[in-house]
């Protein structure tokens, strides 16, 4: 398959793969390995925002009540929150504020979700809720200054699912949204507030009803948010969930349907859409997350998610995560880009490659179902992926003249597969540091290079094995040998 690229193409492609990343509940940011994993991710990828649950959950300890003179009074404690957010900012990432879940003393009921028991009922007193939100924002402004206005705010998480919002009560969520929205704008109109943060069930109905409610209430959300997962209902076995991937075109079409609903309202046409969670499997024990297939499938998603979304946040950066309890093994199907033991999974490099592509150039000259290529003054860069069962070889004929270096970075089941090594080692549940170091060594792309001399065109051949992802650069080569040094003599000397 020969693809001719003239270099003057200008194809629509918005690469925001580094815009936002998900996290386990915020309280986990007080732990050592959590911060080590986030540091690794930030050093090699560098996301702008981070979003997670549990901002108002009791382990972060913001909301408190006490009795004085027979009256119940309220006070707030930001000790842990400041420690968490200071750590984020030190690592070059800013919070995407998801407002949830409900402090136990403020909750109207006892329904909770997850191992860590986040309360998912409405507030018993909406004034106490909005007072808490406003106090938080004023505290953040005082500590971090006007940059806080550039942070995003999302009201709750997945209210269309009864586990996340009591009885999935749409009208009650709309009340929460409008009262929270108005309270935030009362503090400062520059804050960017969005919702409804829905996932899956009745998404089109919820999206349309939410926007009708906002219109009828005379409010304009700054963003419209939803989630995006791409597997069928899983089969559960022991600690693990096994799921079949859905057709990627169908899943993208589902996102486009939300974009079309937003744009069907004159009041909201063009409002930014944020995917505040996306992945393949939606369970924290989804075995696909650890595989090379996951890396290849997500590569295809990242090539298209910018078509209708300004922001899309992979769920999550690391496997310090406890929705269903503490994991039993390092490769347990966790959501993260990084497995416990600081072991990058193949999908880690999918994001690293898209970040490298963005740094190389934002002018796209080619995009199809299994590749994307950009061009700059120094040459070309691209990403190829293969979610099929057979190896594929692509030939690209690129407009070029002169000497170039071709560099490839390959992630596939043969070259970057810590999961296989862990399996071959006997699947140790609690590997020591020697084994973790070996697994980290196995979790690196294969880097290869060659030189290319072009007279008007450079023809390059790139093989992508099944479930593989390949990043390449064809970069202009400046040859500056030192006096007396002859590479060919050096490597043939005997």
C-alpha positions as CSV (number, residue, x, y, z in Angstrom):
1,X,0.0,0.0,0.0
2,X,1.8,3.1,-1.3
3,X,0.7,6.5,0.0
4,X,2.0,9.6,-1.8
5,X,2.4,12.8,0.3
6,X,3.4,16.0,-1.4
7,X,4.1,17.9,1.8
8,X,1.8,20.9,1.0
9,X,-1.4,19.2,2.4
10,X,-3.2,20.8,5.3
11,X,-5.5,18.2,6.8
12,X,-7.7,18.9,9.8
13,X,-6.2,17.3,12.9
14,X,-6.4,18.6,16.4
15,X,-4.0,16.7,18.7
16,X,-5.0,17.4,22.3
17,X,-3.8,14.1,23.7
18,X,-1.8,15.9,26.4
19,X,-4.6,18.2,27.6
20,X,-5.9,16.2,30.6
21,X,-5.4,12.9,32.4
22,X,-7.5,11.1,35.0
23,X,-6.6,10.0,38.5
24,X,-7.8,7.8,41.3
25,X,-9.5,9.7,44.1
26,X,-7.7,12.8,45.2
27,X,-6.8,11.4,48.6
28,X,-4.4,9.0,47.0
29,X,-2.2,11.9,46.0
30,X,-1.0,11.9,49.6
31,X,0.9,8.6,48.9
32,X,4.5,8.1,47.7
33,X,4.0,5.8,44.7
34,X,1.1,7.9,43.4
35,X,3.4,10.9,43.2
36,X,6.2,8.8,41.7
37,X,3.9,7.6,38.9
38,X,2.6,11.0,38.2
39,X,6.2,12.4,38.1
40,X,7.1,9.7,35.5
41,X,4.1,10.6,33.4
42,X,4.8,14.3,33.6
43,X,8.5,13.9,32.7
44,X,7.8,11.9,29.6
45,X,4.4,13.1,28.5
46,X,3.4,16.2,30.4
47,X,-0.4,16.7,30.8
48,X,-1.9,20.1,31.5
49,X,-4.8,19.1,33.7
50,X,-5.7,16.2,36.0
51,X,-9.3,15.2,37.0
52,X,-10.4,12.7,39.6
53,X,-13.2,11.9,42.1
54,X,-13.3,12.6,45.8
55,X,-12.7,16.3,46.2
56,X,-15.3,16.6,48.9
57,X,-15.1,13.0,50.2
58,X,-14.2,12.8,53.9
59,X,-10.7,11.5,53.4
60,X,-9.7,14.9,52.0
61,X,-11.4,16.3,55.1
62,X,-12.6,19.7,53.8
63,X,-16.1,19.9,55.3
64,X,-16.7,19.8,59.1
65,X,-19.6,20.6,61.5
66,X,-19.4,21.3,65.2
67,X,-21.8,22.3,68.0
68,X,-21.4,25.7,69.7
69,X,-24.0,27.3,72.0
70,X,-26.5,24.7,70.9
71,X,-26.1,25.7,67.2
72,X,-24.6,23.5,64.5
73,X,-21.8,25.4,62.7
74,X,-19.7,24.8,59.7
75,X,-15.9,25.0,59.2
76,X,-13.6,24.0,56.4
77,X,-10.1,22.4,56.5
78,X,-7.8,22.7,53.4
79,X,-4.7,21.0,54.9
80,X,-4.8,17.9,52.7
81,X,-6.2,19.7,49.7
82,X,-3.3,22.2,49.7
83,X,-0.8,19.4,50.0
84,X,-2.4,17.6,47.0
85,X,-2.7,20.7,44.8
86,X,0.7,22.0,45.7
87,X,2.1,18.6,44.6
88,X,0.2,18.8,41.3
89,X,1.5,22.3,40.5
90,X,5.1,21.3,41.4
91,X,4.7,18.6,38.8
92,X,3.5,21.0,36.2
93,X,-0.2,19.9,36.1
94,X,-3.4,21.8,37.2
95,X,-6.6,20.4,38.7
96,X,-9.7,19.9,36.7
97,X,-12.2,20.3,39.5
98,X,-14.8,17.6,39.6
99,X,-17.3,18.7,42.4
100,X,-18.1,15.5,44.3
101,X,-18.8,13.4,46.2
102,X,-21.0,14.4,49.1
103,X,-19.5,14.9,52.6
104,X,-21.2,12.4,54.9
105,X,-22.5,15.1,57.3
106,X,-24.0,17.1,54.4
107,X,-25.6,14.1,52.6
108,X,-29.3,13.4,52.4
109,X,-28.8,9.6,52.4
110,X,-26.4,6.8,53.0
111,X,-25.8,5.4,49.5
112,X,-22.1,5.1,48.7
113,X,-20.0,3.8,45.9
114,X,-16.6,2.1,45.7
115,X,-14.3,0.5,48.3
116,X,-13.7,3.9,49.7
117,X,-17.4,4.7,50.1
118,X,-17.9,8.0,48.3
119,X,-21.4,9.2,49.2
120,X,-23.5,9.7,46.1
121,X,-26.7,11.3,47.4
122,X,-27.8,14.9,47.0
123,X,-27.1,17.5,49.7
124,X,-29.6,17.6,52.6
125,X,-29.2,21.4,52.5
126,X,-28.3,23.0,49.1
127,X,-27.2,26.2,50.8
128,X,-24.5,24.3,52.8
129,X,-23.3,22.7,49.5
130,X,-23.1,26.0,47.6
131,X,-21.4,27.7,50.6
132,X,-18.8,25.0,50.6
133,X,-18.2,25.3,46.9
134,X,-17.8,29.1,47.1
135,X,-15.5,28.9,50.1
136,X,-13.3,26.4,48.2
137,X,-13.0,28.7,45.2
138,X,-12.2,31.7,47.3
139,X,-9.5,29.7,49.1
140,X,-8.0,28.5,45.8
141,X,-7.9,32.1,44.4
142,X,-6.2,33.2,47.6
143,X,-3.6,30.5,47.4
144,X,-2.9,30.2,43.6
145,X,-4.0,33.5,42.2
146,X,-5.8,34.3,39.0
147,X,-4.6,31.2,37.2
148,X,-7.5,29.4,39.0
149,X,-9.9,31.0,36.5
150,X,-8.2,28.9,33.8
151,X,-9.0,25.7,35.6
152,X,-12.1,23.8,34.6
153,X,-15.0,22.9,36.9
154,X,-17.4,19.9,36.4
155,X,-20.5,19.4,38.5
156,X,-20.6,15.8,39.8
157,X,-19.8,12.6,37.9
158,X,-22.1,10.3,35.9
159,X,-25.4,11.3,37.4
160,X,-27.2,9.2,34.8
161,X,-26.0,6.1,36.6
162,X,-27.8,5.3,39.8
163,X,-24.7,4.2,41.6
164,X,-23.1,7.6,41.1
165,X,-26.3,9.7,41.8
166,X,-29.1,8.4,43.9
167,X,-31.8,6.9,41.6
168,X,-30.1,8.7,38.7
169,X,-32.6,11.4,39.4
170,X,-32.4,13.8,36.4
171,X,-34.4,16.6,37.9
172,X,-32.4,16.5,41.2
173,X,-29.2,16.6,39.2
174,X,-30.4,19.6,37.2
175,X,-31.1,21.3,40.5
176,X,-27.6,20.6,41.7
177,X,-26.2,21.9,38.5
178,X,-28.1,25.2,38.3
179,X,-27.6,26.0,42.0
180,X,-23.9,25.2,41.8
181,X,-23.4,27.0,38.5
182,X,-25.0,30.2,39.9
183,X,-23.0,30.0,43.1
184,X,-19.7,29.7,41.2
185,X,-20.5,32.6,38.9
186,X,-21.4,34.7,41.9
187,X,-17.9,34.3,43.1
188,X,-16.5,35.2,39.7
189,X,-18.0,35.0,36.2
190,X,-14.6,33.9,34.8
191,X,-14.8,30.4,36.2
192,X,-15.5,27.8,33.5
193,X,-18.3,25.4,34.6
194,X,-19.6,22.4,32.8
195,X,-21.7,19.2,33.0
196,X,-23.5,16.8,32.9
197,X,-20.6,14.4,33.0
198,X,-22.8,11.5,31.7
199,X,-21.6,8.0,30.7
200,X,-23.3,5.6,28.4
201,X,-26.9,5.0,29.6
202,X,-29.5,7.2,27.8
203,X,-26.7,9.6,26.9
204,X,-28.6,11.3,24.0
205,X,-31.7,11.8,26.2
206,X,-29.7,13.2,29.1
207,X,-27.7,15.5,26.8
208,X,-30.7,17.0,25.1
209,X,-32.7,17.4,28.4
210,X,-29.7,19.0,30.1
211,X,-29.3,21.6,27.4
212,X,-33.0,22.3,27.4
213,X,-32.9,22.8,31.1
214,X,-30.0,25.2,30.8
215,X,-31.7,27.1,28.1
216,X,-35.0,27.3,30.0
217,X,-33.1,28.4,33.2
218,X,-31.2,31.1,31.4
219,X,-27.7,29.8,32.0
220,X,-25.0,28.9,29.5
221,X,-22.5,26.2,30.5
222,X,-18.9,26.9,29.5
223,X,-18.3,23.3,28.6
224,X,-20.5,20.3,28.0
225,X,-19.0,17.1,29.4
226,X,-19.5,13.3,28.9
227,X,-17.5,10.1,29.1
228,X,-16.4,7.6,26.4
229,X,-15.7,3.9,26.8
230,X,-15.4,1.4,24.0
231,X,-16.1,-2.2,25.2
232,X,-19.1,-4.4,25.4
233,X,-20.4,-5.5,28.8
234,X,-17.6,-7.5,30.5
235,X,-17.5,-11.1,31.6
236,X,-16.3,-11.4,35.2
237,X,-13.9,-14.1,36.4
238,X,-12.3,-13.9,39.8
239,X,-10.7,-10.5,40.2
240,X,-10.8,-9.8,36.5
241,X,-13.1,-8.4,33.7
242,X,-12.8,-9.6,30.1
243,X,-14.5,-7.4,27.4
244,X,-14.7,-7.3,23.7
245,X,-13.8,-4.0,21.9
246,X,-16.6,-2.2,20.1
247,X,-16.2,-0.9,16.5
248,X,-14.1,2.3,16.7
249,X,-16.2,4.0,14.0
250,X,-19.4,3.3,15.9
251,X,-17.9,4.8,19.1
252,X,-16.7,7.9,17.3
253,X,-20.2,8.3,15.8
254,X,-21.7,8.2,19.2
255,X,-19.5,11.1,20.3
256,X,-20.4,13.0,17.1
257,X,-24.1,12.6,18.1
258,X,-23.4,14.5,21.3
259,X,-21.6,17.2,19.3
260,X,-24.5,17.5,16.9
261,X,-27.0,17.8,19.8
262,X,-25.0,20.6,21.3
263,X,-24.9,22.4,18.0
264,X,-28.6,22.0,17.4
265,X,-29.2,24.6,20.1
266,X,-28.6,28.2,18.8
267,X,-27.7,29.2,22.4
268,X,-25.0,26.5,22.7
269,X,-23.7,26.0,19.2
270,X,-19.9,25.7,19.3
271,X,-19.7,25.2,23.1
272,X,-16.6,23.2,23.8
273,X,-17.2,19.5,24.5
274,X,-15.0,17.7,27.0
275,X,-14.6,14.0,27.3
276,X,-13.6,14.0,31.0
277,X,-13.1,10.2,31.0
278,X,-12.2,7.8,28.2
279,X,-10.6,4.4,27.8
280,X,-11.3,1.0,26.4
281,X,-12.8,-0.9,29.4
282,X,-14.7,1.0,32.1
283,X,-13.7,-1.3,34.9
284,X,-10.5,-1.1,37.0
285,X,-9.9,-4.8,36.5
286,X,-10.3,-4.7,32.7
287,X,-7.4,-6.9,31.6
288,X,-7.2,-5.2,28.2
289,X,-5.7,-2.1,29.8
290,X,-2.3,-3.9,30.2
291,X,-2.1,-5.1,26.7
292,X,-0.5,-3.9,23.4
293,X,-3.9,-4.1,21.8
294,X,-5.1,-1.4,24.2
295,X,-2.1,0.8,23.0
296,X,-3.0,0.3,19.3
297,X,-6.8,0.9,19.8
298,X,-6.2,4.1,21.8
299,X,-3.8,5.3,19.1
300,X,-6.7,5.2,16.7
301,X,-9.0,7.0,19.1
302,X,-6.5,9.8,19.7
303,X,-6.2,10.4,16.0
304,X,-9.9,11.3,15.9
305,X,-11.1,12.5,19.4
306,X,-10.0,16.1,18.6
307,X,-12.5,16.2,15.7
308,X,-15.4,17.0,18.1
309,X,-13.8,17.6,21.5
310,X,-11.5,20.3,22.8
311,X,-10.4,18.1,25.7
312,X,-10.3,14.3,26.2
313,X,-9.0,12.8,29.4
314,X,-7.7,9.2,29.6
315,X,-8.7,7.4,32.7
316,X,-6.1,7.2,34.4
317,X,-2.4,8.1,34.7
318,X,-1.5,5.4,37.2
319,X,-2.6,2.2,38.9
320,X,-2.6,3.6,42.5
321,X,-6.4,3.2,42.4
322,X,-8.9,1.6,44.8
323,X,-12.4,1.6,43.4
324,X,-12.7,-2.1,43.9
325,X,-10.1,-2.4,46.7
326,X,-6.4,-2.6,46.7
327,X,-5.1,-4.5,43.7
328,X,-3.7,-8.1,44.2
329,X,-1.1,-8.0,41.4
330,X,0.9,-5.4,39.4
331,X,-0.9,-6.4,36.2
332,X,-4.5,-6.5,37.3
333,X,-6.2,-4.6,34.5
334,X,-5.9,-1.3,36.2
335,X,-6.8,1.9,34.3
336,X,-3.4,3.5,34.5
337,X,-0.8,4.3,31.9
338,X,1.7,3.1,34.5
339,X,1.5,-0.2,36.5
340,X,2.4,-0.4,40.1
341,X,6.2,-0.8,40.4
342,X,6.6,2.3,38.1
343,X,6.2,0.0,35.0
344,X,5.0,1.9,31.9
345,X,2.3,0.0,30.0
346,X,2.3,0.0,26.2
347,X,-0.4,2.6,26.1
348,X,1.9,5.0,28.0
349,X,4.0,5.3,24.8
350,X,0.9,5.9,22.7
351,X,0.5,9.1,24.6
352,X,4.2,9.8,24.6
353,X,4.2,9.4,20.8
354,X,1.3,11.8,20.3
355,X,3.1,14.4,22.5
356,X,6.2,14.0,20.4
357,X,4.1,14.4,17.3
358,X,2.6,17.6,18.7
359,X,6.1,19.0,19.6
360,X,7.4,18.2,16.1
361,X,4.6,20.0,14.2
362,X,0.8,20.7,14.3
363,X,0.5,20.8,10.5
364,X,-1.1,17.5,9.4
365,X,-0.3,16.3,5.9
366,X,-1.9,12.8,6.1
367,X,-4.5,11.0,8.2
368,X,-6.3,7.7,7.6
369,X,-7.7,4.8,9.6
370,X,-4.3,3.6,10.8
371,X,-1.9,6.5,10.5
372,X,-1.3,10.2,11.0
373,X,1.6,12.2,9.7
374,X,2.7,15.8,10.3
375,X,5.3,18.0,8.6
376,X,7.7,20.8,9.7
377,X,10.7,22.5,8.1
378,X,12.9,19.8,9.5
379,X,10.9,16.9,7.9
380,X,8.1,14.6,8.8
381,X,6.8,12.7,11.8
382,X,4.0,10.2,12.2
383,X,2.3,7.4,14.1
384,X,1.0,4.2,12.7
385,X,-1.1,1.5,14.6
386,X,-2.5,-1.9,13.9
387,X,-5.4,-3.4,15.8
388,X,-5.7,-6.3,13.4
389,X,-4.3,-9.8,13.8
390,X,-1.9,-9.7,10.8
391,X,1.3,-7.6,10.4
392,X,1.0,-4.7,8.0
393,X,3.7,-2.9,6.0
394,X,3.0,0.7,4.8
395,X,5.0,2.5,2.1
396,X,5.0,6.3,2.2
397,X,6.4,8.4,-0.7
398,X,7.2,11.8,0.9
399,X,8.2,14.9,-0.9
400,X,11.8,15.5,0.3
401,X,15.2,16.4,-1.1
402,X,18.6,15.8,0.5
403,X,19.9,13.7,3.4
404,X,17.6,12.6,6.2
405,X,17.7,10.4,9.3
406,X,14.8,7.9,9.7
407,X,14.1,7.1,13.4
408,X,11.5,4.6,14.5
409,X,10.2,3.8,17.9
410,X,8.2,0.6,18.0
411,X,5.8,-0.7,20.7
412,X,4.4,-4.1,20.0
413,X,4.0,-7.6,21.5
414,X,7.6,-8.5,20.7
415,X,9.4,-5.2,21.6
416,X,7.6,-3.6,24.5
417,X,5.5,-6.1,26.4
418,X,6.1,-6.2,30.2
419,X,2.8,-8.1,30.6
420,X,4.3,-11.1,28.7
421,X,7.5,-11.1,30.8
422,X,5.5,-10.9,34.0
423,X,3.5,-13.9,32.8
424,X,6.6,-15.8,31.8
425,X,8.1,-15.1,35.2
426,X,5.2,-16.9,36.8
427,X,2.9,-13.9,37.4
428,X,4.4,-12.9,40.7
429,X,1.8,-11.1,42.8
430,X,4.4,-9.2,44.8
431,X,7.5,-8.7,42.7
432,X,10.6,-7.4,44.4
433,X,12.6,-4.5,43.1
434,X,14.9,-6.7,41.0
435,X,11.9,-8.1,39.1
436,X,10.3,-4.6,38.9
437,X,13.5,-3.3,37.3
438,X,13.5,-6.1,34.8
439,X,9.9,-5.4,34.0
440,X,10.7,-1.7,33.5
441,X,13.5,-2.7,31.1
442,X,11.0,-4.8,29.1
443,X,8.6,-1.8,29.0
444,X,10.7,0.3,26.5
445,X,10.2,0.9,22.8
446,X,12.6,-0.5,20.3
447,X,14.5,2.4,18.7
448,X,16.0,2.0,15.3
449,X,17.6,4.4,12.8
450,X,18.8,4.6,9.2
451,X,19.9,7.3,6.7
452,X,17.9,8.2,3.7
453,X,19.1,10.2,0.6
454,X,16.2,11.7,-1.3
455,X,16.0,13.2,-4.8
456,X,12.6,14.9,-4.8
457,X,11.0,12.0,-2.9
458,X,11.8,9.7,0.0
459,X,10.2,6.3,0.0
460,X,10.1,4.7,3.4
461,X,8.7,1.3,4.4
462,X,7.3,0.8,7.9
463,X,6.1,-2.5,9.3
464,X,3.6,-2.5,12.2
465,X,3.0,-5.9,13.7
466,X,-0.3,-6.9,15.1
467,X,-1.4,-4.8,18.1
468,X,1.6,-2.5,17.4
469,X,2.2,1.2,17.4
470,X,5.1,2.8,15.6
471,X,6.3,6.4,15.8
472,X,8.7,7.7,13.1
473,X,10.6,10.8,12.3
474,X,12.2,11.6,8.9
475,X,14.4,14.4,9.9
476,X,16.9,16.5,7.9
477,X,20.4,15.2,8.6
478,X,23.4,17.5,9.1
479,X,26.6,15.4,8.8
480,X,29.5,17.0,10.8
481,X,32.2,14.3,11.3
482,X,35.2,15.0,13.5
483,X,38.6,15.0,11.8
484,X,39.8,11.5,11.2
485,X,36.7,9.8,12.3
486,X,35.3,7.2,9.8
487,X,32.2,5.4,11.0
488,X,32.4,2.6,8.4
489,X,36.0,1.9,9.3
490,X,35.1,1.9,13.0
491,X,32.3,-0.7,12.7
492,X,34.2,-2.9,10.3
493,X,37.6,-2.8,12.2
494,X,39.0,-6.2,13.1
